[in-house]
Amino acid sequence: MNILFFLCGAVAVLFVLFISIYLIVSGIPAIREIGLTDFLFGDTWKSTSKDPQFGILPFILTSVYGTAGAIIIGVPIGFLTAVFLAKLASPRVAAVIRTAVELLSGIPSVVYGLIGMTVLVPAIRTTFQLASGATLLAAIVVLAVMVLPYIISVSETALTAVPKEYEEASLALGATEIETYFRVSVPAASSGIAASVVLGVGRAIGEAMAVMMVAGNVPNMPSLLESVRFLTTAVASEMSYASGLQRQALFSIALVLFLFIMMINAALAILLKKGKKS
């Protein structure tokens, strides 16, 4: 059984190694040919022109801004919802909200994009009197809704797992229930809450279909009320007909996206270690 468990655990490591090696082998040639500086910091993407340019800075900044905006909106809502479900809600109310959260997590990305395209995009166009409502703002709102189930579910599980003795000791010392929840339970569950944020970031930065439908898919420098293109949508929209250097450049974009996720996970691990030491 020990060997079986070890093999099952090794599968995940092997998959990560395989994906890492494949992306490096496929993505490095284009970066060498284009030039690292021109590729990462170039502000023009014209992959099909006679004189092609492969600058992905607009895609990088759009992904960063879009993910940050979704997390800024989604984390407070998801975190407070998790606290409510774990500590304050009655069983009947909690059951209804949990069911809704589970349904949110099961909705396909294309449905989010379809609803955003038919409801949110026209609303933004009318509200701000724009030629097109397919903007970075629409993508941020859609992504914020999409990350909520991950943040709520994982955070609630972490809060529920906090030993009751911690809260009872805090209440016995004269703290109110709200003080106990936010000064005792939340710090004790910080690792699980942080994991929920990482899942949310991964979901937001890796989403393609929904943001393609609501963001306009235009390689502009990011602006809240303009059409933009994310790293993921750049790959998804051109991979079907790409060839040669263009195809290699798309693999390089996937490599950059993969490195982003790795850096986010590493930064979170460092912050959690510092928090435990302090």
C-alpha positions in Angstrom: 0.0 0.0 0.0 2.9 2.4 0.7 4.2 1.8 -2.8 0.7 2.4 -4.2 0.3 5.7 -2.3 3.7 6.8 -3.4 3.0 6.1 -7.0 -0.3 8.0 -6.8 1.5 11.0 -5.3 4.3 10.8 -7.9 1.8 11.1 -10.7 1.1 14.8 -9.9 4.8 15.5 -9.7 5.4 13.8 -13.1 2.6 15.7 -14.8 4.0 19.0 -13.6 7.5 18.1 -14.7 6.2 16.9 -18.1 4.2 20.2 -18.6 7.2 22.3 -17.5 9.6 20.6 -19.8 7.2 20.6 -22.8 6.5 24.3 -22.4 10.2 25.2 -22.0 11.2 23.2 -25.1 8.3 24.6 -27.1 8.5 28.2 -25.9 12.2 29.0 -25.8 12.9 28.9 -29.6 10.5 31.8 -30.3 11.9 33.9 -27.4 15.4 33.4 -28.8 14.4 34.4 -32.3 12.3 37.4 -31.2 14.5 38.5 -28.4 13.5 38.4 -24.7 13.2 42.2 -24.4 11.2 42.6 -27.5 8.9 39.7 -26.6 8.2 40.6 -23.0 8.2 44.4 -23.3 7.1 45.0 -26.8 3.7 46.8 -27.0 2.7 45.7 -30.4 1.3 42.3 -31.4 0.9 41.8 -35.2 1.4 38.1 -35.7 -0.1 37.8 -39.2 1.3 41.0 -40.9 4.1 41.0 -43.5 6.4 42.4 -40.9 5.2 40.5 -37.8 5.7 41.8 -34.3 5.4 39.7 -31.2 5.3 42.1 -28.2 3.1 40.6 -25.4 3.3 43.5 -22.8 -0.3 44.4 -23.4 -1.4 40.8 -22.8 0.7 40.6 -19.6 -0.6 43.9 -18.2 -4.2 43.0 -19.1 -3.9 39.6 -17.3 -2.3 41.2 -14.3 -4.9 44.0 -14.1 -7.8 41.7 -14.8 -6.8 39.2 -12.2 -6.0 41.8 -9.6 -9.4 43.5 -10.2 -11.2 40.2 -9.9 -9.4 39.3 -6.7 -10.0 42.8 -5.2 -13.7 42.3 -5.7 -14.0 38.6 -5.2 -11.8 38.0 -2.1 -13.7 40.3 0.3 -17.1 39.0 -0.8 -16.0 35.4 -0.8 -14.2 35.7 2.5 -17.0 37.4 4.4 -19.5 34.8 2.9 -17.3 32.0 4.2 -17.2 33.5 7.7 -21.0 33.9 7.6 -21.5 30.3 6.5 -19.0 28.8 8.9 -19.8 30.8 12.0 -23.0 32.9 11.8 -25.6 31.4 9.4 -28.3 29.1 10.6 -28.2 25.5 9.2 -31.1 26.2 6.8 -29.7 29.4 5.4 -26.2 27.9 5.1 -27.6 25.0 3.2 -29.3 27.3 0.7 -26.2 29.4 0.2 -23.9 26.4 -0.1 -26.1 24.9 -2.8 -25.9 28.2 -4.7 -22.1 28.3 -4.4 -21.9 24.7 -5.7 -24.1 25.6 -8.6 -21.8 28.6 -9.4 -18.8 26.3 -9.4 -20.5 23.9 -11.8 -21.5 26.5 -14.4 -19.4 26.2 -17.6 -17.2 29.1 -18.5 -19.0 29.6 -21.8 -22.2 30.2 -19.9 -20.6 32.9 -17.8 -19.3 34.5 -21.0 -22.7 34.2 -22.7 -24.5 35.9 -19.8 -21.8 38.6 -19.6 -22.0 39.2 -23.4 -25.8 39.5 -23.4 -26.4 41.3 -20.1 -23.2 42.9 -18.7 -21.6 44.2 -22.0 -24.7 46.1 -23.1 -25.1 47.5 -19.6 -21.6 48.8 -19.6 -22.0 50.2 -23.1 -25.2 52.1 -22.1 -23.9 53.3 -18.8 -20.6 54.7 -20.0 -21.9 55.6 -23.5 -19.2 53.5 -25.3 -19.1 52.2 -28.8 -18.6 48.7 -27.4 -19.2 47.4 -23.9 -16.7 44.5 -24.4 -14.1 46.0 -22.0 -11.6 45.1 -19.3 -14.3 46.1 -16.8 -16.6 43.5 -18.1 -13.9 40.9 -17.8 -13.1 41.9 -14.3 -16.7 41.5 -13.2 -17.2 38.1 -14.8 -13.9 36.8 -13.4 -14.9 38.1 -9.9 -18.0 36.0 -10.0 -16.2 33.0 -11.3 -13.6 33.0 -8.5 -16.2 33.2 -5.7 -17.0 29.5 -5.4 -13.3 28.6 -4.9 -12.7 31.3 -2.3 -16.0 30.5 -0.4 -15.7 26.8 -0.4 -12.0 26.5 0.6 -12.2 29.3 3.2 -15.3 27.9 4.8 -13.7 24.5 5.1 -10.6 26.0 6.7 -12.7 28.0 9.2 -14.8 25.0 10.1 -11.7 23.0 10.8 -10.5 25.5 13.5 -10.7 23.7 16.9 -13.7 24.9 19.0 -11.3 25.2 22.0 -9.7 28.2 20.4 -13.0 30.1 20.2 -14.2 29.0 23.6 -11.0 30.2 25.2 -11.3 33.6 23.5 -14.9 33.9 24.6 -14.0 33.0 28.1 -11.4 35.8 28.2 -14.2 38.3 27.4 -13.9 38.7 23.6 -17.1 39.1 21.6 -18.1 36.6 19.0 -17.1 38.9 16.1 -13.7 39.6 17.7 -13.2 35.9 18.2 -14.0 35.0 14.6 -11.7 37.6 13.1 -8.9 37.6 15.7 -8.8 33.9 16.5 -10.5 31.8 13.9 -9.4 33.6 10.8 -5.6 33.7 11.8 -5.9 30.0 12.7 -7.3 29.3 9.3 -5.0 31.6 7.4 -3.2 28.9 5.4 -6.5 27.6 4.1 -7.8 31.0 3.3 -4.6 31.8 1.5 -5.0 28.6 -0.5 -8.4 29.7 -1.6 -7.0 33.0 -2.8 -4.4 31.1 -4.8 -7.1 28.9 -6.4 -9.0 32.1 -7.2 -5.9 33.7 -8.8 -5.3 30.5 -10.8 -8.9 30.5 -12.0 -8.9 34.1 -13.0 -5.5 34.2 -14.7 -6.1 30.9 -16.5 -9.6 31.7 -17.8 -10.0 32.0 -21.6 -13.4 31.4 -23.0 -15.4 33.8 -20.8 -13.0 36.7 -21.0 -12.7 36.2 -24.8 -16.5 36.8 -25.1 -16.7 39.9 -22.9 -13.3 41.6 -23.2 -13.3 42.3 -27.0 -10.1 40.3 -27.7 -8.2 43.3 -29.1 -4.5 43.6 -28.4 -4.6 47.1 -26.8 -2.7 48.3 -23.8 -5.0 47.8 -20.9 -7.6 50.4 -20.0 -10.7 49.8 -17.9 -13.2 50.9 -20.6 -11.4 49.6 -23.7 -11.4 46.2 -25.4 -8.4 44.1 -24.4 -6.8 40.7 -24.9 -5.6 38.4 -22.1 -2.6 36.0 -22.3 -5.0 33.1 -22.4 -7.2 34.5 -25.1 -4.2 35.3 -27.2 -3.3 31.6 -27.3 -6.9 30.4 -27.7 -7.8 32.8 -30.5 -4.8 32.2 -32.7 -3.7 28.6 -32.1 -6.1 27.0 -34.5 -4.5 28.7 -37.6 -1.0 29.5 -36.3 2.1 28.1 -37.9 5.8 28.7 -37.8 7.1 31.5 -35.6 3.6 32.6 -34.7 2.8 29.1 -33.3 6.1 29.0 -31.4 5.3 32.5 -30.0 1.9 31.2 -28.7 3.8 28.4 -26.8 6.0 31.1 -25.4 3.0 33.0 -24.1 1.8 29.7 -22.5 5.2 29.5 -20.8 5.0 33.0 -19.5 1.5 32.2 -18.1 2.8 29.1 -16.4 5.7 31.0 -14.9 3.3 33.5 -13.5 1.4 30.8 -11.7 4.6 29.4 -10.3 5.7 32.7 -9.0 2.4 33.4 -7.3 2.5 30.0 -5.6 6.1 30.6 -4.5 5.4 34.1 -3.2 2.4 32.8 -1.2 4.5 30.0 0.3 7.1 32.5 1.4 4.5 34.8 3.0 2.9 31.9 4.9 6.3 30.7 6.2 7.0 34.2 7.4 3.6 34.4 9.0 4.1 31.2 10.9 7.5 32.3 12.2 6.2 35.6 13.4 
